């Protein structure tokens, strides 16, 4: 998921440099949304792992 956020961010940068402001804005918004979803899922995963109390195998 983080890969897709980075991909849309790069698309937004390239579109912004080339002057496509509409596409750049849309790609930047999509990248922000995907990144926020990633962060929320990461926090949920960390909390769930902490509540289980298990350590990952080495």
The first five atom37 places (N, CA, C, CB, O) and aatype in JSON, in Angstrom:
{
  "aatype": [20, 20, 20, 20, 20, 20, 20, 20, 20, 20, 20, 20, 20, 20, 20, 20, 20, 20, 20, 20, 20, 20, 20, 20, 20, 20, 20, 20, 20, 20, 20, 20, 20, 20, 20, 20, 20, 20, 20, 20, 20, 20, 20, 20, 20, 20, 20, 20, 20, 20, 20, 20, 20, 20, 20, 20, 20, 20],
  "atom_mask": [
    [1, 1, 1, 1, 1],
    [1, 1, 1, 1, 1],
    [1, 1, 1, 1, 1],
    [1, 1, 1, 1, 1],
    [1, 1, 1, 1, 1],
    [1, 1, 1, 1, 1],
    [1, 1, 1, 1, 1],
    [1, 1, 1, 1, 1],
    [1, 1, 1, 1, 1],
    [1, 1, 1, 1, 1],
    [1, 1, 1, 1, 1],
    [1, 1, 1, 1, 1],
    [1, 1, 1, 1, 1],
    [1, 1, 1, 1, 1],
    [1, 1, 1, 1, 1],
    [1, 1, 1, 1, 1],
    [1, 1, 1, 1, 1],
    [1, 1, 1, 1, 1],
    [1, 1, 1, 1, 1],
    [1, 1, 1, 1, 1],
    [1, 1, 1, 1, 1],
    [1, 1, 1, 1, 1],
    [1, 1, 1, 1, 1],
    [1, 1, 1, 1, 1],
    [1, 1, 1, 1, 1],
    [1, 1, 1, 1, 1],
    [1, 1, 1, 1, 1],
    [1, 1, 1, 1, 1],
    [1, 1, 1, 1, 1],
    [1, 1, 1, 1, 1],
    [1, 1, 1, 1, 1],
    [1, 1, 1, 1, 1],
    [1, 1, 1, 1, 1],
    [1, 1, 1, 1, 1],
    [1, 1, 1, 1, 1],
    [1, 1, 1, 1, 1],
    [1, 1, 1, 1, 1],
    [1, 1, 1, 1, 1],
    [1, 1, 1, 1, 1],
    [1, 1, 1, 1, 1],
    [1, 1, 1, 1, 1],
    [1, 1, 1, 1, 1],
    [1, 1, 1, 1, 1],
    [1, 1, 1, 1, 1],
    [1, 1, 1, 1, 1],
    [1, 1, 1, 1, 1],
    [1, 1, 1, 1, 1],
    [1, 1, 1, 1, 1],
    [1, 1, 1, 1, 1],
    [1, 1, 1, 1, 1],
    [1, 1, 1, 1, 1],
    [1, 1, 1, 1, 1],
    [1, 1, 1, 1, 1],
    [1, 1, 1, 1, 1],
    [1, 1, 1, 1, 1],
    [1, 1, 1, 1, 1],
    [1, 1, 1, 1, 1],
    [1, 1, 1, 1, 1]
  ],
  "atom_positions": [
    [[0.83, -1.18, 0.0], [0.0, 0.0, 0.0], [0.88, 1.25, 0.0], [-0.95, -0.01, 1.21], [0.55, 2.26, -0.63]],
    [[1.98, 1.17, 0.71], [2.89, 2.31, 0.72], [3.49, 2.52, -0.67], [4.01, 2.1, 1.77], [3.79, 3.65, -1.06]],
    [[3.67, 1.43, -1.41], [4.16, 1.53, -2.78], [3.22, 2.35, -3.64], [4.34, 0.13, -3.39], [3.66, 3.19, -4.43]],
    [[1.9, 2.11, -3.49], [0.93, 2.85, -4.29], [0.91, 4.33, -3.92], [-0.47, 2.25, -4.12], [0.76, 5.19, -4.78]],
    [[1.06, 4.62, -2.63], [1.1, 6.03, -2.22], [2.31, 6.73, -2.83], [1.13, 6.14, -0.67], [2.2, 7.86, -3.3]],
    [[3.45, 6.05, -2.81], [4.65, 6.64, -3.4], [4.5, 6.8, -4.92], [5.88, 5.77, -3.09], [4.96, 7.79, -5.49]],
    [[3.85, 5.83, -5.56], [3.63, 5.91, -7.0], [2.77, 7.12, -7.36], [2.97, 4.64, -7.5], [3.1, 7.87, -8.28]],
    [[1.66, 7.31, -6.64], [0.8, 8.46, -6.92], [1.5, 9.77, -6.59], [-0.51, 8.36, -6.14], [1.25, 10.78, -7.25]],
    [[2.36, 9.78, -5.58], [3.12, 10.98, -5.25], [4.07, 11.34, -6.4], [3.92, 10.77, -3.94], [4.18, 12.51, -6.77]],
    [[4.74, 10.34, -6.96], [5.64, 10.6, -8.09], [4.86, 11.07, -9.31], [6.45, 9.33, -8.43], [5.3, 11.97, -10.03]],
    [[3.7, 10.47, -9.54], [2.84, 10.92, -10.65], [2.45, 12.38, -10.45], [1.58, 10.04, -10.77], [2.45, 13.16, -11.4]],
    [[2.12, 12.74, -9.21], [1.75, 14.12, -8.91], [2.91, 15.07, -9.16], [1.26, 14.25, -7.47], [2.73, 16.16, -9.7]],
    [[4.11, 14.66, -8.76], [5.28, 15.52, -8.99], [5.56, 15.72, -10.47], [6.51, 14.92, -8.31], [5.8, 16.84, -10.92]],
    [[5.52, 14.64, -11.23], [5.78, 14.73, -12.67], [4.71, 15.58, -13.36], [5.84, 13.33, -13.3], [5.01, 16.42, -14.2]],
    [[3.45, 15.34, -12.99], [2.37, 16.12, -13.6], [2.48, 17.6, -13.23], [1.0, 15.57, -13.16], [2.2, 18.47, -14.05]],
    [[2.88, 17.88, -11.99], [3.05, 19.27, -11.58], [4.17, 19.96, -12.34], [3.34, 19.34, -10.1], [4.03, 21.13, -12.73]],
    [[5.26, 19.25, -12.56], [6.39, 19.83, -13.31], [5.98, 20.09, -14.76], [7.61, 18.9, -13.26], [6.4, 21.09, -15.35]],
    [[5.17, 19.2, -15.33], [4.76, 19.36, -16.72], [3.6, 20.32, -16.9], [4.4, 18.02, -17.29], [3.22, 20.63, -18.03]],
    [[3.02, 20.8, -15.79], [1.98, 21.8, -15.89], [0.56, 21.27, -15.87], [2.16, 22.58, -17.1], [-0.38, 22.02, -16.11]],
    [[0.38, 20.0, -15.59], [-0.96, 19.42, -15.51], [-1.46, 19.53, -14.07], [-0.97, 17.92, -15.99], [-1.4, 18.57, -13.31]],
    [[-1.94, 20.7, -13.72], [-2.29, 20.94, -12.32], [-3.47, 20.12, -11.84], [-2.59, 22.41, -12.11], [-3.51, 19.71, -10.68]],
    [[-4.44, 19.85, -12.71], [-5.6, 19.06, -12.31], [-5.22, 17.63, -11.98], [-6.65, 19.07, -13.4], [-5.64, 17.07, -10.97]],
    [[-4.41, 17.04, -12.85], [-3.95, 15.66, -12.63], [-3.02, 15.61, -11.43], [-3.24, 15.11, -13.88], [-3.08, 14.66, -10.65]],
    [[-2.18, 16.61, -11.27], [-1.25, 16.64, -10.14], [-2.02, 16.73, -8.82], [-0.27, 17.82, -10.27], [-1.67, 16.04, -7.86]],
    [[-3.03, 17.55, -8.77], [-3.82, 17.69, -7.55], [-4.57, 16.41, -7.21], [-4.81, 18.83, -7.69], [-4.63, 16.01, -6.05]],
    [[-5.14, 15.78, -8.23], [-5.87, 14.53, -7.99], [-4.93, 13.43, -7.53], [-6.62, 14.1, -9.26], [-5.26, 12.69, -6.61]],
    [[-3.79, 13.31, -8.16], [-2.83, 12.27, -7.77], [-2.3, 12.52, -6.36], [-1.67, 12.22, -8.77], [-2.08, 11.57, -5.6]],
    [[-2.09, 13.78, -6.01], [-1.61, 14.1, -4.67], [-2.66, 13.74, -3.62], [-1.24, 15.58, -4.56], [-2.33, 13.22, -2.56]],
    [[-3.92, 14.02, -3.91], [-4.99, 13.66, -2.96], [-5.11, 12.15, -2.8], [-6.34, 14.24, -3.44], [-5.28, 11.66, -1.69]],
    [[-5.01, 11.42, -3.9], [-5.07, 9.96, -3.82], [-3.89, 9.44, -3.0], [-5.05, 9.34, -5.24], [-4.06, 8.53, -2.18]],
    [[-2.7, 10.0, -3.22], [-1.53, 9.57, -2.46], [-1.72, 9.84, -0.97], [-0.26, 10.29, -2.98], [-1.34, 9.01, -0.14]],
    [[-2.3, 10.99, -0.62], [-2.53, 11.3, 0.8], [-3.5, 10.32, 1.43], [-3.07, 12.73, 0.95], [-3.28, 9.85, 2.54]],
    [[-4.57, 10.01, 0.71], [-5.59, 9.09, 1.25], [-4.99, 7.71, 1.45], [-6.81, 9.01, 0.3], [-5.2, 7.09, 2.5]],
    [[-4.26, 7.22, 0.46], [-3.66, 5.89, 0.58], [-2.64, 5.86, 1.7], [-3.0, 5.48, -0.74], [-2.56, 4.88, 2.44]],
    [[-1.86, 6.92, 1.86], [-0.88, 6.98, 2.94], [-1.56, 6.99, 4.3], [0.01, 8.22, 2.79], [-1.09, 6.33, 5.23]],
    [[-2.66, 7.72, 4.43], [-3.37, 7.73, 5.71], [-3.96, 6.37, 6.04], [-4.48, 8.79, 5.68], [-3.95, 5.95, 7.19]],
    [[-4.48, 5.67, 5.03], [-4.98, 4.31, 5.25], [-3.85, 3.41, 5.71], [-5.64, 3.75, 3.95], [-4.03, 2.58, 6.6]],
    [[-2.67, 3.56, 5.1], [-1.5, 2.78, 5.5], [-1.15, 3.03, 6.95], [-0.32, 3.1, 4.6], [-0.89, 2.09, 7.7]],
    [[-1.12, 4.29, 7.36], [-0.76, 4.62, 8.73], [-1.78, 4.06, 9.72], [-0.65, 6.14, 8.89], [-1.39, 3.53, 10.77]],
    [[-3.06, 4.17, 9.41], [-4.1, 3.63, 10.29], [-3.96, 2.12, 10.43], [-5.5, 3.98, 9.76], [-4.03, 1.59, 11.54]],
    [[-3.75, 1.42, 9.32], [-3.58, -0.03, 9.38], [-2.31, -0.42, 10.13], [-3.56, -0.61, 7.97], [-2.3, -1.43, 10.84]],
    [[-1.26, 0.36, 10.0], [-0.02, 0.1, 10.74], [-0.25, 0.23, 12.23], [1.08, 1.06, 10.28], [0.19, -0.62, 13.01]],
    [[-0.95, 1.29, 12.65], [-1.22, 1.49, 14.07], [-2.1, 0.37, 14.61], [-1.89, 2.86, 14.31], [-1.85, -0.14, 15.71]],
    [[-3.12, -0.03, 13.87], [-3.98, -1.13, 14.3], [-3.16, -2.41, 14.45], [-5.14, -1.34, 13.3], [-3.34, -3.16, 15.41]],
    [[-2.29, -2.67, 13.51], [-1.45, -3.86, 13.56], [-0.52, -3.83, 14.77], [-0.65, -3.99, 12.28], [-0.35, -4.85, 15.44]],
    [[0.08, -2.69, 15.04], [0.98, -2.58, 16.19], [0.23, -2.76, 17.51], [1.69, -1.24, 16.18], [0.73, -3.43, 18.42]],
    [[-0.94, -2.17, 17.62], [-1.73, -2.31, 18.85], [-2.18, -3.75, 19.02], [-2.96, -1.37, 18.81], [-2.12, -4.28, 20.13]],
    [[-2.63, -4.39, 17.96], [-3.07, -5.79, 18.05], [-1.91, -6.69, 18.45], [-3.67, -6.26, 16.72], [-2.09, -7.61, 19.25]],
    [[-0.74, -6.45, 17.92], [0.44, -7.23, 18.29], [0.83, -7.01, 19.75], [1.61, -6.87, 17.38], [1.25, -7.95, 20.42]],
    [[0.7, -5.8, 20.24], [1.03, -5.5, 21.62], [0.03, -6.13, 22.58], [1.09, -3.99, 21.84], [0.4, -6.59, 23.66]],
    [[-1.23, -6.16, 22.18], [-2.24, -6.75, 23.04], [-2.13, -8.27, 23.12], [-3.62, -6.37, 22.55], [-2.5, -8.87, 24.13]],
    [[-1.64, -8.9, 22.08], [-1.45, -10.34, 22.11], [-0.32, -10.72, 23.08], [-1.14, -10.88, 20.71], [-0.38, -11.77, 23.72]],
    [[0.68, -9.88, 23.18], [1.76, -10.13, 24.11], [2.78, -11.13, 23.61], [1.22, -10.59, 25.38], [3.7, -11.47, 24.36]],
    [[2.67, -11.6, 22.44], [3.63, -12.54, 21.9], [4.76, -11.8, 21.22], [2.97, -13.5, 20.92], [4.6, -10.71, 20.69]],
    [[5.9, -12.43, 21.27], [7.04, -11.89, 20.51], [7.16, -12.65, 19.21], [8.36, -11.97, 21.33], [6.9, -13.85, 19.18]],
    [[7.55, -12.0, 18.16], [7.72, -12.73, 16.89], [8.89, -13.69, 16.99], [7.93, -11.75, 15.71], [9.87, -13.41, 17.68]],
    [[8.8, -14.82, 16.3], [9.91, -15.79, 16.34], [11.17, -15.2, 15.73], [9.53, -17.09, 15.61], [11.11, -14.43, 14.77]],
    [[12.3, -15.58, 16.29], [13.57, -15.05, 15.79], [14.12, -15.85, 14.66], [14.59, -15.0, 16.89], [15.19, -15.53, 14.13]]
  ]
}
